[in-house]
Amino acid sequence: MDCSERPRRWPAYTMAVLFLGYAAGKAIFALHARLGFPGGPPVSAAEAERYARDFMAPATAQWLATATGVAGACLALATVTPLGRRVPRALMLLVLAGMFLAVAGGAGIMIADGFVGMGVGWRWYHGLLGLVVIGLQLAMIRSYAMATRRRGTN
């Protein structure tokens, strides 16, 4: 039996937990109408005011981010559930590629600021977390791709 017959599910489950943690943190900040993320760098009142003036109210932005966290968790779980496996493979891989770009973008900022310092306020341990999240995301996508690949009919 090769490893493709037993796909690794733990990266998807771990990503789902991380996405739900992200959603919970954003919901907490939405309830307080604050920008930012618990455990991350603080957002000044002036920056939050400028954000509200230029884009949208902080609470609205945080509730939208909460929704993306829940959607990310659902998508991660879809890669390991029978219902999610019924989605056409090409479509799921396209959606997972988009998800990877979003995750890698956020994690990339954490990594760059954590190790180089861009002025955002992320620390070195946030940079390490960003590297871990990118690795988990890649492992989840690889596991899905291996589990759904077409096997030869020898």
C-alpha positions in Angstrom: 0.0 0.0 0.0 1.5 3.3 -1.0 1.0 6.6 0.9 -1.5 7.9 -1.7 -4.0 5.3 -0.5 -4.0 6.9 3.0 -4.0 10.6 2.5 -2.8 12.7 5.4 -5.8 14.5 6.9 -4.1 16.3 9.8 -2.9 19.3 7.7 -6.5 20.0 6.7 -7.8 19.6 10.2 -5.0 21.8 11.6 -5.7 24.5 9.0 -9.4 24.3 9.9 -8.6 24.9 13.5 -6.3 27.8 12.6 -9.0 29.4 10.4 -11.6 29.0 13.2 -9.1 30.6 15.6 -8.7 33.5 13.1 -12.4 33.8 12.8 -12.9 33.8 16.6 -10.2 36.5 17.1 -11.8 38.6 14.4 -15.2 38.2 15.9 -13.9 39.4 19.3 -12.5 42.5 17.7 -15.7 43.0 15.7 -17.7 43.0 18.9 -15.4 45.8 20.2 -15.3 47.6 16.8 -11.5 47.4 16.8 -9.0 46.6 14.0 -6.2 44.1 14.5 -6.0 40.5 15.9 -5.6 39.3 19.4 -2.0 38.5 20.0 -0.8 40.7 17.1 0.5 44.2 16.9 -1.9 46.9 18.2 -3.6 49.2 15.8 -3.6 52.9 16.8 -6.9 54.8 17.2 -5.7 57.2 14.4 -5.1 54.3 12.0 -8.5 52.8 12.8 -10.1 56.2 12.2 -8.3 56.6 8.9 -9.3 53.1 7.9 -13.0 53.8 8.8 -12.9 57.0 6.8 -11.2 55.5 3.7 -12.6 52.0 3.6 -15.3 50.8 6.1 -16.2 50.7 9.7 -13.7 48.4 11.7 -16.6 46.3 13.0 -17.8 45.6 9.4 -14.3 44.8 8.3 -13.8 42.4 11.2 -17.1 40.6 10.6 -16.1 40.1 7.0 -12.8 38.7 8.1 -14.7 36.4 10.5 -16.7 35.1 7.5 -13.5 34.5 5.5 -12.1 32.5 8.5 -15.2 30.3 8.6 -15.1 29.9 4.9 -11.5 28.9 5.0 -12.2 26.3 7.7 -15.0 24.9 5.6 -12.8 24.7 2.5 -10.0 23.0 4.5 -12.5 20.4 5.7 -13.9 20.0 2.2 -10.5 18.7 1.1 -10.9 15.6 3.4 -14.6 14.9 3.4 -16.6 12.9 0.9 -18.8 15.8 0.0 -15.8 18.0 -0.7 -14.2 15.3 -2.8 -17.2 15.4 -5.1 -16.3 18.9 -6.2 -14.5 18.8 -9.6 -10.8 18.4 -8.9 -9.7 21.2 -11.2 -12.2 23.6 -9.6 -11.1 22.7 -6.0 -7.4 23.1 -6.9 -8.1 26.5 -8.4 -9.9 27.6 -5.3 -7.1 26.1 -3.1 -4.6 28.1 -5.2 -6.5 31.3 -4.5 -6.7 30.4 -0.8 -3.0 29.8 -0.8 -2.3 33.2 -2.3 -4.4 34.9 0.4 -2.8 32.8 3.2 0.7 33.3 1.9 0.1 37.0 1.5 -0.9 37.4 5.1 1.8 35.0 6.4 4.4 36.7 4.2 3.7 40.0 5.9 4.1 38.4 9.3 7.3 36.7 8.1 8.9 39.8 6.6 7.9 42.1 9.5 8.8 39.5 12.1 12.3 38.8 10.7 13.2 42.0 8.9 10.9 44.6 10.4 8.6 46.7 8.2 7.1 48.7 11.0 3.8 46.7 11.3 4.8 45.3 14.7 4.9 41.5 14.2 7.6 39.7 16.2 9.9 36.9 15.3 7.6 34.3 16.7 4.8 35.6 14.4 7.3 35.1 11.5 7.8 31.5 12.6 4.0 31.0 12.7 3.7 32.4 9.2 6.3 29.9 7.9 4.4 27.0 9.7 1.0 28.2 8.2 2.5 28.3 4.7 3.9 24.8 5.2 0.6 23.5 6.5 -1.3 25.1 3.6 1.0 23.5 1.1 0.8 20.1 2.9 -3.0 20.3 2.8 -3.1 21.1 -0.9 -0.6 18.3 -1.7 -2.6 15.8 0.3 -5.8 16.7 -1.5 -4.0 16.6 -4.9 -2.5 13.1 -4.1 -5.8 11.7 -2.8 -7.8 12.9 -5.8 -5.3 12.1 -8.6 -6.4 9.6 -11.2 -4.8 6.3 -11.0 -3.7 4.2 -14.0 -5.9 1.3 -15.1 -3.1 -1.2 -15.6 
